Amino acid sequence: MTEKKRSTKAIWRDPDDAPELTAEFFKSADLFEGTKLKARGRPKSATTKEAVKLRLDADVLAALRASGDGWQTRINDTLRASLKLAGRV
């Protein structure tokens, strides 16, 4: 009998009844490096950001959003430059 995944119940016991290994299966399968489970997604950053609520004039916000993806990062960079803070790591 195969070892169960943490969140998946085995629906078969005989290896001959195992589900087909499709591309979709491998897309969602856990990835291991040796015996260690490798985390999926974006790696943890050395520096963290804090979510804040900021009130902006509607026209300012519209102009920032119209500048395209990454507008929040550009706000952060502009504030950092205006405060003369050291650049990101």
MODELLER restraints for C-alpha pairs under 7 A, 6 or more apart:
rsr = mdl.restraints
at = mdl.atoms
rsr.add(forms.Gaussian(group=physical.xy_distance, feature=features.Distance(at['CA:1:A'], at['CA:13:A']), mean=5.83, stdev=0.5))
rsr.add(forms.Gaussian(group=physical.xy_distance, feature=features.Distance(at['CA:4:A'], at['CA:10:A']), mean=6.19, stdev=0.5))
rsr.add(forms.Gaussian(group=physical.xy_distance, feature=features.Distance(at['CA:12:A'], at['CA:18:A']), mean=6.32, stdev=0.5))
rsr.add(forms.Gaussian(group=physical.xy_distance, feature=features.Distance(at['CA:31:A'], at['CA:37:A']), mean=6.06, stdev=0.5))
rsr.add(forms.Gaussian(group=physical.xy_distance, feature=features.Distance(at['CA:31:A'], at['CA:38:A']), mean=5.51, stdev=0.5))
rsr.add(forms.Gaussian(group=physical.xy_distance, feature=features.Distance(at['CA:32:A'], at['CA:38:A']), mean=5.24, stdev=0.5))
rsr.add(forms.Gaussian(group=physical.xy_distance, feature=features.Distance(at['CA:64:A'], at['CA:71:A']), mean=5.83, stdev=0.5))
rsr.add(forms.Gaussian(group=physical.xy_distance, feature=features.Distance(at['CA:65:A'], at['CA:71:A']), mean=6.05, stdev=0.5))
